[in-house]
Amino acid sequence: MIEPKKAAPVRLATKKQVAKILEPKRSQNLGILISSKHLDIAVVESAILGCDNSVLTLDDLLAIYDSRADKDELTKIKKHLDKNYDLALDRPEQFLYDLSQIASFERRLKCLIFQSTFMEALTGVEHKLNNVKATSKMFLSGVGVHQIISLLLAFGNYMNGGSRTRGQADGFALDILPKIKDIKSKVNAVSLLHYLVKEFIHDFDKDCGTEKAKFPLPEPADIAKSAEINFDDVHKELKKLHKDMTDCEKDMNVVIAESTETNLEPFQTCVKAFLNQANQTFQEQQENLTECRKIFEEMTHFYCMYSKSQGDSVSPSDFFSLWTIFCKDFKNLWVKEHHKLFKTRMQEAEKKLHNIKADRKQSVTITTKKKGGLKHKLSSHSLMK
């Protein structure tokens, strides 16, 4: 009897052994980062050495910088490689080690991050200052603004006509502006603000109700943004940007000193060109801040508005917050009147066109052809049916 052969023992594949040096939580987080952002060390190295901020997003650069190895971690990784070169590093440890092998990795990465954030930060400052300047200029010299103020003054003097002191005022405090909508007429649905809008349109705004119509006051959204600005905060923001620019220049000089001919370019040319442009645009915004403050102070003096605390200056919040609600309510009523007038004018135009067509129709006279023509002669001789 032939005995069956014994089955060969099955060998289970063993997982490749790797060196895990980092703390478990740190290793897990770094592994998730590498996988989720698809970080390839070759791409990262190329972007950093090539000073190219178009390859990796700003979020990627910041994540890499925040996840870089500290001195203790690098020491442990290098110590392992010296003793156990045959035992491969786990993926997170290998990534940190490869980053550390990039020439002047940390300083180069800081310069790259600063390039990506500087212009955005400076543009934000520019937009805020330009908005305050434009809004202040309109309050200072806007014809519509002056006309509305003159009407308000006239209304106030008329309403206080019985008082010798208050009935002949040359001006009024701006803190009355938010309260105008609460002043009601005998007809409770109509407020002083509503009457102001109607009188302004009747006396001054001849384009209202047409395609040429233009809101006479600064936009409420621009006023609200202007009220949020603080010149001291903007000064601090510019000061910090200047410090970051100085730090970037220091990092650049260290990288240049540590670099070899093979990895010096394009870093040196790229960062130097960036810093030259950054310094120029920074100076422009410093001048912009000075000009913005000057125009704002000129405007507050024009409206005779001064700080209640001696030695303090009027802030944008103090001035613009008085106008925010007033301009918003004024615009809502102005838009309604604009649409109402536009509709009325369209109806009048349609009625006028209808009348013109009717007049033309009435002026048309129908005449009959006299007999004796060629057609009549031929038909009479039976030559034409």
Helices and strands as residue ranges (DSSP letters): H 24-36, H 41-49, H 58-66, H 71-83, H 91-100, H 105-141, H 143-159, G 174-182, H 192-203, H 220-228, H 231-258, H 267-302, H 316-363, H 374-380
